[in-house]
Amino acid sequence: MKKKQDKHLVSGIYCPKLKRIMRITAFFLICCALYVSAETYSQTKVFSFTMKNASIEEVLSVIKKNSEYSFFYEDSQIDLSPKVSVSAKKETVSSILDKVLTDKNISYKIENKHIILYKAEQKSQQANNKISIKGQVFDKQEPPSPLPGVTIQIKGSNQGVATDLDGLFHIEAQRDDILVFSYIGYKPVEYLVKRHQSNLIISLEENISALEEVIVTGFTEERKLNSISSISQVKLDATLNNKPITSLSQALQGGVTGITVTQSSGLPGGDAAIIKIRGVTMGNLSPLVLVDGIPMDMDNLDPTTIESVTVLKDAAAAAIYGARAANGVIVVKTKRGQPGKIKVSYNGYGGVQKATYMPDFVNAPTYMRMMNEAYKNNGGDPVYTEDAIQKTINQSDPYKYPDTNWTDLLWKNATIQSHSISVYGGSSIARFAITGNYMAQTGYVKDFTYDRLNLRANTTVSLRENITVGVDLNVIRGTQHKASVDGATGAFNPIWLLYWTPPTIVGKYPQREGDPNEYYGNYGSSMRNPLAQIEKGGFTENLTDNISVNLQPKWGIIPGLNLAGQFSYQVNSGATKGDRRAVNFFDYDNGQLIATWANFQPSSTWRSSYYYIGGTVDYTKTFHEKHRLFAIAGVNAELNNSGVWDEYAMQSLLAKANYTYDDRYLFEATIRRDGSSRFGPGNKFGWFPSGAIGWNVNKESFLKEVKWINNLKLRGSYGLLGNENIGAYKYQSTIDPGNGSEIVFGNPDISWEKVAMFNTGVDFSIFNNMIDITFDYYDKLTSDIILRPPLSAVGGIGQSDINAGEIRNKGWEFSMNYMQTFGDWSVSAFGGISRNKNKIEKLPGGPYDGGSHIDKEGHALSSHYRYVSNGLLQESDFILQSDGSYTPKEGIVIIDGQQPGDIRYMDLDGDKMITANDRKVMGNGEPDFNYFANLSLNWKNIDFEIMLQGVSGVDAYYGGVYSDPIGNAASPQNFHLDYWTKENPNARFPRLTPTSGDNGKSSDYWFFDASYCRVKYIQLGYTLPSSFTNRYWVSNLRFFVNLQNPFTIAKENKIDPESRGGESTYPLSKTYSAGINISF
């Protein structure tokens, strides 16, 4: 039985008054009928029989056989073997039992047509030990409604009561009895009796099918059955809950099709991922993220407070957000309190983190020989003598001939910990959910740390039965600490220095007695030493604060008509400070001054604020049983402020209507009008409509008898979205007040970027929803892209932004979910694969040549634009002259100065020279396919999970120290030993030279396939039996261990294929953690 037939709800209130009246009336009539029937039956039913020397059990059998009575008793307590004689002539059952049970120490009680037998003295004894439980039962809707007719039964017995018309109940039980609250259409709840309760609040959750599941879509909520948009819900149990992740963006990786999530850094406090929904475009790629209806950085959320995450991917779903939805919408709903006793829970974990990839540098003797080889190849003299190399090998004097392993000296395992305490509960008057979280990380290198304190308090108050007010508060404080002062003279990123400091430099010399100075090895003139940078380079600290208040009043005016409002205020502020004290560095051997780092104490602050006010009215009506109409309309205004003068605002009108006929045919239309102060007069407003249709084929008569098909839905949509995130006041020109010249060239005609998207899909569920399949195809055209095309060199004005380009993204998405239970086993598996291809269809002033990348019509955005190589030049390609120089043979085109062992470039234009015209478009960095798979196994109290995630078809290229291993005193890695020599002509790397020279050109020689498959996590958990934990007032106690990013399968192992980070990138982490979940 469904409590609420309509699941297409909105952020307004569902007013259940009419249905409650009907339900209460029906319940009252049923109770009266049952009561009258039972009373009448016990008074009118009579028996006539005679039995001599028969057991009590035989007498009861005769009564049962000739009536509708049933007997309940406990065999160990009740003895029915004694013999009796009885003669009844038209007597009631009470009269007969009084005769039969006299002096047998057995009492009875008649409840309806049930007769309960018990020991006479036991009744008196137990009555003295009874615990009285009084309370009320509600549903979990908002606002909560009392549930009449809920059965409350003592587990393992026939004793029980039912709630009255107001959901009230009173029952007596023994200590440690378990009360089972059950109601048709709802999930049962168990309660352990420990003490007297005069106001116990219990809330029951609807036991709905997968198709009746409610999907949160921001302004509205709708049943999955009625959804005709491309919407995906993140499976939080698989991607988020109890996982050692520091930001929500990481949880989206491997959880939803159609999303590309790339984590480019593992820096504590800076490890947020880059998210792209259904392809790429120029400029801002970030989707709109709404937390309880308000734009917010999702990485500022405590993962334990999140109830649901929904991704709106097509225009039909996102059009209601208009100009902010061009890159998709992510809707986050946080947990709220429910009626019931106050519950306290703790969720925490701690672990060790290691880098997914670590550089494997050569030792000092190998480096010295490689340097000698490089200078020899350039006609120079050796840098290091053989005697110095041998002394470095022998380590007879490690300070004069050092062999420093910088990673061993500086690198360490990092740690992570997170602790969350939640308190939630409430009544029909007020509900609350309060969570505090503390998360802390240390880095792989000393003085890299991050900690975050988060407090969220969600409160809902019912002013009347149909009026509620939600008040939410969220407070975040984050502190990131990094070694070295940003921006200081002589300051370097310590991670960068690991790659760019040779192993022939001493880390730190021993302290001399009586000498207060500390001595460090040095390369160059600016004290290049990562240990000195960490110990003497000071620190940079970034402090961020976020405070938001969200007020949401709701009023159910009449059944089906709701009015909702929302006001939100959010303020973000931060401060950055650095501190480096002056220090002089001296030479350890001669005491001469090497370098001086001056005092440096930079500081800065920033602040931004956001205001939102809006309201919606929605109406739901079902008429003639088959017709259902839902409509919503609203208005809102937003104001953003950053700094002193940067301020912009938006005003919006929105409307949406959804019509369903007989749950078979679905129609939906949405329109939104946005006005933005970012644009000039005549261009401030834009209209963004969408439409969608759907067909529940399985509801047709020709499929009704096909029981194994639970859902077969065909759907399609088309709509327009916009993008106004272009920076403020691009339509205005600004003038230098000093000389009157224009410094910014505005464009008064600049307007919205527009996105037109077509989507078609199918949803398919079979075998009692054991298998769910979803497929979508989309075609997304972004037009009027805001570009800044290059100008002629003889032009007299600067560049200006214009609406011009067009980019098309096409792709498909497929996902499948499987769930099954086998006795004590339950299995859940889900996975998905998606493909997207983008192409520039229009680019005025193009192509835009960025050197190694190009934007060109007919090709993907930011395509690789590189020279074509044909292996390495060999001695057979040259004629060796008498002076030792090399002359290329006929047909061999080289760059002046190239020799055997250098990269051979192809002369594509045939001009006998290698020039920029010989470059070619060579793929792009976006993956051809994204995929993921999750498997979850549960056996009794043990749970096991594993998730795989990967991409394929990613074109990537090495650069930096990977293609220039010893340039500028970089420290080569062991894989660089496969370099060209006469003895090793088929080497992977070119000949060594002091600098990469022409071998460092952006070419396909440095190509590698960045496809990978990564085990995102492996988790094993155990939940202690409730029979044990209930003794200690603990309702749930679970322990788990988790391995995050433990294994990666990739074609290349020289770099992390996901981040593809260079020498300045903080590596990603693999985490080994253990945690606990406990609820009281």
DRENDREN-673764 format. One record per residue (C-alpha): x, y, z; residue in three letters. Coordinates in pm, whole numbers, plus 50000, padded with zeros to 5 digits. Each point is the difference from the previous one (the first is absolute). Example, Ala and Ser with C-alpha at 12.3 -4.5 7.8 and 13.67 -1.06 7.14 Angstrom:
! DRENDREN-673764
512304955050780ala 501375034449934ser 
//
This chain:
! DRENDREN-673764
500005000050000met 501425033849905lys 499505028350235lys 500385026449735lys 499064991049650gln 501545031549853asp 503755000550015lys 500575029549772his 500645023350289leu 501635034150011val 501885019950254ser 496625010250129gly 497954979050242ile 497824970849914tyr 496745005850185cys 498644965550095pro 496865012450177lys 497444985949760leu 501674966249976lys 500514999250374arg 496285006150055ile 499164971849762met 502554976950159arg 498935008050354ile 496354995249909thr 500714966449844ala 502124989650296phe 497345011050246phe 497284980749817leu 502164968949979ile 500855001850370cys 496385004750094cys 498934971249779ala 502664977050140leu 499235010150357tyr 496244995149961val 500564967349814ser 502334986450269ala 497775010650288glu 496934985949829thr 501714967449920tyr 501244993750354ser 496525006450141gln 497914981149743thr 502154969949914lys 498944970550224val 501084963750026phe 498264967850094ser 502094968850067phe 500904974850272thr 503474985850070met 501124976750280lys 503544994450122asn 501465019949710ala 503135021450006ser 499695037749998ile 501715000049659glu 497244977449862glu 497335023650130val 501695029849838leu 500244981149673ser 496244994949996val 499435037250060ile 502445009449725lys 498514974949754lys 496465013150049asn 500765037350000ser 502285027249866glu 502015001950323tyr 503784995250005ser 502004991950314phe 503435014850083phe 502214987750282tyr 503594990750079glu 500554962250026asp 502665003250266ser 497685020150225gln 496594984549943ile 499184963450081asp 496884987949815leu 500334963050086ser 497824998950319pro 496734980749955lys 496645017550036val 496334992849943ser 497705026349858val 496375002249890ser 498915031149809ala 496525008549876lys 499905032149792lys 502795015950203glu 502445026949896thr 503724993349979val 500595020450316ser 497644978050196ser 501694968249876ile 503525012550069leu 499055010750351asp 498934963850071lys 502924983349832val 502855021850133leu 498825003150361thr 502814990050240asp 502354992949707lys 502125031350060asn 499115011849649ile 498415033349911ser 498745012049666tyr 499215031649811lys 497765004049694ile 501135026149742glu 497685000349700asn 500024963449891lys 503374992650161his 500144982550339ile 503285004350188ile 500894975450279leu 502565008050268tyr 500994989550349lys 497885016450264ala 502885009150232glu 502205010449704gln 497535027049908lys 500265015450342ser 503784997150009gln 500505014449651gln 497535027950065ala 502325012750269asn 502944999649756asn 498215015549705lys 501455031249838ile 497525024849863ser 500705013749651ile 497905028749867lys 500655018449679gly 499005010049650gln 500844987149651val 500595022949699phe 501024996249640asp 503235015549869lys 498395025349769gln 500455037150054glu 498005010550192pro 499574966550179pro 496504985350032ser 498814976250275pro 499324964349888leu 496874982950137pro 499764962250001gly 503724992950044val 500494966550170thr 502344999850301ile 500834964550098gln 502394984950251ile 502404979849789lys 499574962650043gly 496565002650160ser 496385006149907asn 499715030150228gln 499505032949821gly 497995031749951val 499225024049716ala 500295037749975thr 496835020450021asp 498745026649761leu 502775024250107asp 502744974049981gly 500104996550380leu 500634967050176phe 500544985250346his 501544966050063ile 501554982250296glu 503044977849958ala 502884984650185gln 503505014550008arg 502054988949693asp 496844991849807asp 500085011749640ile 497045019449865leu 499354995949630val 498165028749830phe 498484988749670ser 497575015049751tyr 499034989349652ile 502125018249742gly 502645010850252tyr 503304985650121lys 499734984750350pro 501915015550289val 501244982450313glu 500375016350342tyr 501804985050299leu 498155005150329val 502275012550277lys 497965024250208arg 496655016950032his 499155023749716gln 497205025450012ser 500625016249660asn 501804976049770leu 500045012749641ile 500374974849719ile 500145008649628ser 499424974549725leu 501445001649651glu 497984990449696glu 501034967149842asn 499845011749642ile 501054982149686ser 502815011949777ala 497525016749766leu 498265017850288glu 503355013950115glu 500065037950027val 502715018549807ile 501045034250127val 500395024449710thr 500425033350178gly 496785019949981phe 498034967749969thr 499954963650098glu 498484973449781glu 499414962949987arg 502464980349795lys 497004985549818leu 498975034749877asn 503485013349923ser 500625006749630ile 503315018250031ser 503574987649999ser 500594999350375ile 502474978850195ser 500164994450372gln 503364993450162val 500044967750198lys 501355014650321leu 500494966450171asp 502384990149723ala 501875032449943thr 499805021450312leu 498804984850326asn 502794988050228asn 502655007349738lys 503185019650083pro 499355028149753ile 500635036450076thr 497675015849745ser 496674991249840leu 501415004949649ser 502124968850048gln 496844979750069ala 498615008349656leu 502894981949835gln 498654966049909gly 496475006650118gly 498115014849705val 500164996149624thr 500505030749784gly 502415016450243ile 503745003649961thr 501675005250337val 503755005850014thr 501965004650317gln 503075019649901ser 501665003550339ser 500214982850336gly 501035031550188leu 498385001050346pro 497225025549975gly 500475003049625gly 498964965749875asp 496625009349852ala 499214984249668ala 499125016049666ile 496464990449894ile 498645000749644lys 496464989049917ile 499424988649643arg 503055014249834gly 502005032049988val 499725035549877thr 502105031350016met 500235020250315gly 498364988550323asn 499294962450009leu 498724996450355ser 496444987850053pro 497555018550222leu 500064984450347val 496975005850224leu 500004990250366val 496465000950136asp 499115023349715gly 502935024150042ile 503205002149788pro 502934987950204met 503414984249963asp 499254962950046met 503464994350146asp 499055021450299asn 497564973150114leu 500504973250260asp 499244967749810pro 498174985250301thr 497305027049978thr 498984991749643ile 496734981649941glu 499904999649619ser 501895012349694val 498185003349666thr 501575009249667val 497805018149745leu 501524993449660lys 497555009749726asp 498175032349919ala 496624987450123ala 501394994450347ala 502245030750018ala 497955026249811ala 498285011150318ile 503415014550098tyr 500355018049666gly 503145020649957ala 501994981650264arg 499424964849872ala 502054999149678ala 502534976150153asn 497484978550187gly 498655001450354val 500934980350311ile 497305000850270val 501084991350354val 497524994450280lys 501234998850358thr 498534978850277lys 497165013150213arg 498594988750332gly 497104975650022gln 497454995150276pro 501324975150253gly 502214996050299lys 503255019649997ile 502754980249832lys 503715005950032val 502504985849756ser 503745001249945tyr 501724993349670asn 503745001149984gly 503024986049826tyr 503745003949998gly 502644988349761gly 503315002749825val 500465014649653gln 502644992349742lys 500605014649657ala 498494981049707thr 503175007349808tyr 503505008750124met 502965010649787pro 502904975349990asp 503075022149965phe 503414987449896val 502785000750257asn 502835025449994ala 502604979149811pro 497484992549726thr 499045036549981tyr 503635010249972met 500624976249711arg 496845011749824met 501155036150032met 503394991149856asn 498284982249710glu 497805030349935ala 502905024249983tyr 502034975849791lys 497144998249748asn 500145037949970asn 503765000249954gly 500755011250353gly 502254987350275asp 498864976350275pro 498485016750303val 501114973550247tyr 503304981250014thr 500054962350029glu 501755003950335asp 497085021050132ala 497544974349869ile 501854971550174gln 500185019250328lys 496275006549973thr 499464962749950ile 502234991150299asn 498455027350219gln 503305004750176ser 499115036850054asp 496195003449969pro 500095037650053tyr 502615007249734lys 498694973549761tyr 496344997250095pro 497414975749867asp 496765015350124thr 496704982449952asn 497655029350034trp 496844979250024thr 501434979050284asp 501165031550174leu 496815020349971leu 497144976449923trp 497844983450262lys 496644983150022asn 497115023850055ala 497114995250242thr 496315007449984ile 497274999650262gln 496365010150014ser 497565001050290his 496295008049977ser 497465001450281ile 496335003049910ser 496955006050216val 496574997949842tyr 496384994050093gly 496935020150089gly 496254998750009ser 497075011249791ser 500655035450128ile 503725003049925ala 502684978649838arg 503765005549998phe 503204985249859ala 503305013450134ile 503384987349881thr 503505010950087gly 503004987549805asn 503735003750039tyr 502314988449723met 503795002350000ala 502714990549752gln 503745001050005thr 502075000849684gly 502764978849853tyr 502435028450067val 500525017450332lys 497795030350073asp 497294990849747phe 496764996850200thr 496305006749972tyr 497204999350253asp 496335008249966arg 497305005650260leu 496404997749881asn 496775005650192leu 496574995449842arg 496705004350182ala 496764993349810asn 496805007750188thr 496354997249895thr 497165014150210val 496294993549940ser 498155031950085leu 496734983449907arg 499014967149843glu 500505014749654asn 502705026350065ile 503654992350057thr 503175020650013val 503444985849933gly 503045018350137val 503424987049900asp 503415011750115leu 503304988949850asn 503395011450130val 503364989449856ile 503555009050096arg 502864986749791gly 503735005150060thr 502634990149746gln 503665001850094his 502804997249743lys 503755001150026ala 501715030249841ser 498645035049948val 498175005049674asp 501435027949787gly 503195006050197ala 503335005149827thr 501854966950005gly 496844980950090ala 499284967749812phe 497374973350025asn 501714972250202pro 498324973949779ile 501505016749692trp 503415000350166leu 499934962350042leu 500194997049621tyr 502335029249938trp 502744994450257thr 502694975049902pro 501074972050238pro 503515014450012thr 498845027250240ile 500234994950377val 496695002450182gly 501405014450322lys 503435000350153tyr 500614989150361pro 499865027350260gln 503375013450112arg 500595004450370glu 499815036550097gly 498775010649656asp 496385012850005pro 499674998349624asn 498344971449816glu 501584989549674tyr 498214986149696tyr 501224987849667gly 499235022949710asn 499544999249626tyr 500105032649810gly 499965035050142ser 496625000750177ser 500494971750247met 498244972049816arg 499534973750270asn 496574985150088pro 500984993050362leu 501145036050050ala 496755011549838gln 497954980150249ile 502025008650311glu 500885036349925lys 497505010649734gly 497245008350245gly 496374990949939phe 496835010749825thr 496674996250178glu 496645003149830asn 497005004650227leu 496454997449860thr 496645005150168asp 496564992649864asn 496785008150183ile 496574995149850ser 496475003550134val 497054985649814asn 496375007750089leu 497224979649832gln 496365006450102pro 497344976849851lys 496235002450006trp 497514974049883gly 497135023249911ile 497504973349898ile 500464963849895pro 502225000849692gly 500825037250017leu 503255010350169asn 501935031950046leu 503734999750081ala 502605026850054gly 503735000950045gln 502485025250126phe 503694993250021ser 503035019850099tyr 503504987149950gln 503295016850079val 503434987249904asn 503195015350129ser 503624991150012gly 503435011350100ala 503414990449872thr 503145006550192lys 503614990249965gly 502985002350226asp 503664996049913arg 502735013150223arg 503235013749853ala 502734974349964val 503504999449856asn 501424968849839phe 503744994150016phe 502324975949827asp 500834971250234tyr 503654998049890asp 501125036149972asn 497305019350188gly 499225023049709gln 496505014149967leu 498024980749737ile 496555015650019ala 497805021550218thr 496284995850046trp 498415031650133ala 497135003650243asn 496734994649824phe 496595001950169gln 497335003849733pro 496305000750086ser 496705004649823ser 496304996550068thr 496914995249787trp 496294998550051arg 496934991649793ser 496314997550077ser 496924985449839tyr 496325008150054tyr 497044980149872tyr 496295005850040ile 497284981649815gly 496644983350015gly 498044973249818thr 496404989049984val 499114965249883asp 496804981649934tyr 499344962949962thr 496684985949889lys 498864965249905thr 496604998749833phe 497914972449851his 502604975850142glu 502135000149685lys 500915036549958his 502685015450214arg 501265035749973leu 502895015650181phe 501005036449954ala 502465023050171ile 500855036649952ala 502475021750180gly 502085031450018val 503415006250153asn 502765025650022ala 503704996050072glu 502805023950088leu 503704991949997asn 502635022550148asn 503764995550004ser 502545025950098gly 498925036150012val 498625007049653trp 499404965949842asp 496294994350025glu 497484983549770tyr 496374989350030ala 497454977549835met 496194999949992gln 498044969949882ser 496514987649922leu 499334962849958leu 497124976649923ala 499654962749947lys 497064977349925ala 499824962249998asn 497014980349873tyr 499564962350032thr 497244979449847tyr 499304966450160asp 503674997150106asp 500684991949633arg 500515032449813tyr 502185027350147leu 500355036149886phe 502105027750149glu 500745036349911ala 502325024450175thr 500865036449940ile 502245024250183arg 500785036649944arg 503265013050144asp 501245035450019gly 503685006250076ser 501815032250080ser 503104985749829arg 498565010649663phe 499215034049858gly 496665016149911pro 497994979449753gly 501874968050082asn 499334995150369lys 497124975349965phe 499864965249852gly 497314973449960trp 500814963150059phe 497224975549913pro 499954961949988ser 497554972149929gly 499944962550062ala 497784970349926ile 499994964850141gly 498204967149952trp 499744973150267asn 499654971549755val 499664974050274asn 496705016250105lys 498424991449667glu 497514971649990ser 502134979449763phe 502784998250264leu 497964997650319lys 500174962249997glu 503785000349952val 500764998550370lys 503764998949967trp 500095035349854ile 499615024950285asn 500835031649810asn 500515009049636leu 500065037249939lys 500885019149684leu 500745037050036arg 501265029749804gly 500705036550069ser 501255031949839tyr 500755033350157gly 502145031250024leu 502365008950281leu 502265029950052gly 503285011350149asn 500525034350152glu 503144991750197asn 502315022349796ile 501275025350249gly 498365032950087ala 499275028449759tyr 501724987549687lys 497745023949808tyr 501735030850144gln 503285016349897ser 502245014350269thr 502445029049978ile 503275006150177asp 499285031050212pro 503635010249973gly 500265003749624asn 496464995349867gly 500864969849785ser 497764969549982glu 501364970550191ile 497004976549967val 498084998549673phe 496414990950082gly 497414985449766asn 496505014650053pro 498464971549796asp 501414971650207ile 497324976150121ser 499254965150128trp 501744968549890glu 497284975849890lys 499774962250025val 497474980149797ala 499764963650105met 498104970349863phe 499744968650214asn 498314966649952thr 500134970550233gly 498504967650124val 499554986250352asp 499564962550032phe 499404979450317ser 499394962550006ile 499574970450235phe 498395018850288asn 502465028949956asn 502934976650045met 501635015149690ile 499755036949902asp 501365012949671ile 500195036249884thr 501215012949664phe 500235036249880asp 501125016849680tyr 500545037549984tyr 500975027049756asp 501115032650162lys 500805031449800leu 501535029850178thr 499725031849793ser 500795036850042asp 503064989550196ile 501785029950144ile 503395002349828leu 502865024449978arg 501264995049642pro 503515011249902pro 500375033749831leu 502115011449712ser 503485011750097ala 499265033949842val 496775005650191gly 499645030550214gly 497784985850273ile 500244972150252gly 498154967250011gln 496334998450094ser 497684971550093asp 497374990049743ile 497264973849963asn 501174977849717ala 501114963850020gly 498064967449997glu 500994966950158ile 498044967549972arg 500194971650252asn 498434966749910lys 499964968650203gly 498224971350166trp 499754985150348glu 499194964950115phe 499564987650356ser 498784967950159met 499114990750355asn 499514965150146tyr 498714990850347met 499134965950140gln 499714982250333thr 500854963450059phe 499234989850357gly 502585017350219asp 501735013749692trp 499185031849814ser 501745011349684val 499975034249839ser 501875009449686ala 499785030849787phe 502105015549732gly 499965023549707gly 501825011549692ile 499705032749810ser 501515015249688arg 500235036449893asn 501575016349696lys 500255037449950asn 500625020249684lys 500395036949927ile 497455008749733glu 500545037449978lys 502985021150105leu 500235035749862pro 503575011649962gly 501224964450043gly 501944979050025pro 501395010750336tyr 503574986950011asp 501244994350355gly 503304983849908gly 499534964150110ser 496185003549993his 497605014049745ile 496335009349974asp 498914993449643lys 496694994349827glu 499274963249940gly 502194988750288his 499614995050372ala 500455028950238leu 503625005250105ser 501294973249766ser 503634990050019his 501965017749726tyr 503414984349968arg 502844990749774tyr 499944965549846val 503024978750083ser 501494969149840asn 502114985350275gly 503575011350065leu 502605010549750leu 502654973249954gln 503595001549880glu 498804984349676ser 497995031849933asp 503175021249987phe 503325003049824ile 502855004050249leu 502305027849884gln 503755000850055ser 499645026750265asp 497644977650197gly 496845018449903ser 496914983249859tyr 498285008349671thr 496534985149938pro 499634977149703lys 497745007849708glu 496344999350103gly 500755004150371ile 498665033150128val 501395012150330ile 500125031150212ile 503395016849993asp 502264984450260gly 498224966850029gln 502144968950027gln 499524962450030pro 497884992850306gly 497775030449959asp 496304997849916ile 499294997749628arg 497185023649903tyr 497934996249684met 499885027249735asp 496254999449939leu 499805029949766asp 502974989049790gly 501975032550024asp 503174981650108lys 499865016850340met 498484992250339ile 497805029550084thr 496815007350190ala 498104991149683asn 501014963750052asp 497814996650308arg 496904978249989lys 496844995950208val 500514968850214met 497014991950216gly 499065016950326asn 500204994650373gly 496344990450051glu 499294962650046pro 498064980449739asp 498334979350273phe 499335003550372asn 498984969050192tyr 499514986650350phe 498824968550176ala 499034993050360asn 499434967050177leu 498504997050349ser 499644967350191leu 498314995450337asn 499934968450206trp 498245002250334lys 501885028250180asn 502965001649761ile 500095024249707asp 502515002449716phe 500285025649721glu 502315006749709ile 499855026949733met 501905003749673leu 500205032249800gln 501855008549684gly 500275018149671val 501244989749658ser 501105017649686gly 501845028850170val 502735016349788asp 502775013650221ala 503585011949957tyr 503035001450223tyr 501695033150067gly 502185017750252gly 502534977850177val 498534969549830tyr 501205011549658ser 502935021050126asp 501564977950269pro 503145020050085ile 499275034849869gly 500545027450257asn 501444974050239ala 496834979350014ala 500324966650169ser 499374971849748pro 498074968750086gln 501014964149942asn 497784996149696phe 502095027249833his 502944975949987leu 498544986149678asp 501545028549798tyr 501574998949653trp 503624990549953thr 501794983249715lys 499714968050200glu 496305005850075asn 498505013549674pro 496464987850075asn 499725019450327ala 496815015650130arg 501615033950066phe 502185022149779pro 503685005350059arg 500895019750311leu 500755036849966thr 500405027250264pro 496665014349885thr 497294983049801ser 500365024049710gly 497954989849698asp 499274966350162asn 497725018950235gly 497655011049725lys 496374990350047ser 499804968849785ser 498304966549989asp 503304984550107tyr 498985007850356trp 496524985349959phe 498624975150248phe 496594984650055asp 498665012650335ala 497264973750019ser 499754983150337tyr 497864977950218cys 500215007850369arg 498684981250299val 498385029450175lys 499504981350323tyr 499694966450169ile 498044999850325gln 499204973350256leu 497655006350292gly 498464981450290tyr 496905010250197thr 499654985750349leu 496744981450068pro 497295022050146ser 499344973450266ser 503425009050139phe 500125037749943thr 496495006350135asn 501194990050345arg 502175031250004tyr 497485024749855trp 501704997549661val 497664995849704ser 502744994849741asn 503734993350016leu 502044994049686arg 503724997649936phe 501585002549656phe 503315001049818val 500435017649667asn 502645000949729leu 499615029949769gln 501815001249664asn 502084969150089pro 500624988349642phe 500155015949657thr 500294982449667ile 501495022149729ala 502114996849688lys 502515025150136glu 501495000150349asn 502185031049980lys 497255023250120ile 496604998150166asp 497674996249699pro 497115018450166glu 501695031950117ser 502734998549736arg 501765023550233gly 503495013049938gly 502785009550233glu 497925026850176ser 496964978350068thr 499294986050343tyr 499384962849937pro 496704982250051leu 499534977550300ser 499264964150073lys 498534997150346thr 499974971250248tyr 497455007350269ser 497834984950270ala 496865014450151gly 497014995650222ile 496295008749977asn 498065000050324ile 496475011350081ser 498335003350339phe 
//
